[in-house]
Amino acid sequence: MRFRIELPAAMSVKLTVYDVMGRVVRTLVDKSLPAGATTVQWDRSTRLGMAANSGVYFACLSFATGTRTLEVPILR
């Protein structure tokens, strides 16, 4: 699964995947990214390296000017 992040300027971002209970499944990015487009790959694994179960997850992108959240369904 890929996430495309487009930024108007270089800035610090954090992209974290949460389960429906609000628990962190995995943090994919926590650093400064350059202006423009960046693609982030998620292999659907948890922070413990196990495969994420089928279900609904939420990818939350936090950056200097706000946050964006995307619902991510996973079917296995």
Residue pairs with C-beta under 8 A, 6 or more apart in sequence:
1 41
1 42
1 43
1 44
1 72
2 39
2 40
2 41
2 42
3 15
3 28
3 39
3 40
3 42
3 59
3 61
3 70
4 37
4 38
4 39
4 40
5 13
5 15
5 29
5 33
5 37
5 38
5 39
5 40
5 61
6 36
6 37
6 38
7 13
7 33
7 34
7 35
7 36
7 38
7 63
8 35
9 35
10 32
10 33
10 34
10 35
11 32
11 33
11 63
11 64
12 31
12 32
12 33
12 63
12 64
13 29
13 30
13 31
13 32
13 33
13 61
13 62
13 63
14 27
14 29
14 30
14 61
14 62
14 63
15 27
15 28
15 29
15 30
15 40
15 59
15 60
15 61
15 62
16 24
16 26
16 27
16 28
16 30
16 59
16 60
16 62
17 24
17 25
17 26
17 27
17 28
17 42
17 52
17 57
17 58
17 59
17 60
17 72
18 24
18 25
18 57
18 58
18 59
18 60
19 25
19 55
19 57
19 58
20 55
20 56
20 57
20 58
24 47
25 46
25 47
25 52
25 57
26 42
26 45
26 46
26 47
26 52
27 47
28 40
28 42
28 59
29 40
42 59
44 51
44 52
44 74
45 51
45 52
46 52
51 76
52 74
53 74
53 76
54 74
54 75
54 76
55 73
55 74
56 71
56 72
56 73
56 74
57 71
57 72
57 73
57 74
58 69
58 70
58 71
58 72
59 69
59 70
59 72
60 67
60 68
60 69
60 70
61 67
61 68
61 69
61 70
